[in-house]
């Protein structure tokens, strides 16, 4: 029997490497690549551009971090869409206060993008990578990221205007040790104990079980209350 498809949006500038160890069970992951942004391109325009990769009328979208924001915005382009977000936020209100303030005063524009795209102790701490393997993977992803896209994406995150959830069913998985989007600001459906912002790499077994359960629930359009706890 042919597997169902789920469309994946990776984190800020990242690619499918962050999902290398994730088992999607009965679902076939199709990774939507980040494409170069045009000068002054809006988030709405960019989301429409990426949506052309979706080839089914009622997709299930998975997004991690910034990919979760994009997945939610993309869900408005389809009549019957479901969303699973990981290490992300469901509205501007769940963004850290510093990010919201930065969006208003433009502080993020002063951030040294090249420094953000390096493997260093600050990024290792922020993303929660502790082992040599995790650090090497994060370093490779960061160094392969496009600084122009990264700067644009940070601007989109800090200026995200959505203040309420989408009309689409959303399941939210979050780690209680996420240092970028702190769990104290969020209201996830499931919490991964010890999960960091990059828990697809550091907690792949635990996360795979929860993702599979979440995908099955979304495919069946079951209520959030049925989301199994482990």
Secondary structure, 3 states (H helix, E strand, C coil): CCCEEEEEECCCCCCHHHHCCCCCCCEEEEECCCCCCCCCCCHHHHHHHHHCCCCCCCCEEEEECHHHHHHHHHHCCCCCCEEEEECCCCCHHHCCHHHHHHHHHCHHHHCCHHHHCCCCHHHHHHHCCCCHHHHHHHHHHHHCCCHHHHHHHHHHHHCCCCCCCCCCEEEEEEECCCCCCCHHHCCCCEEECCCCCCHHHHCHHHHHHHHHHHHHHHHHCCCHHHCCCC
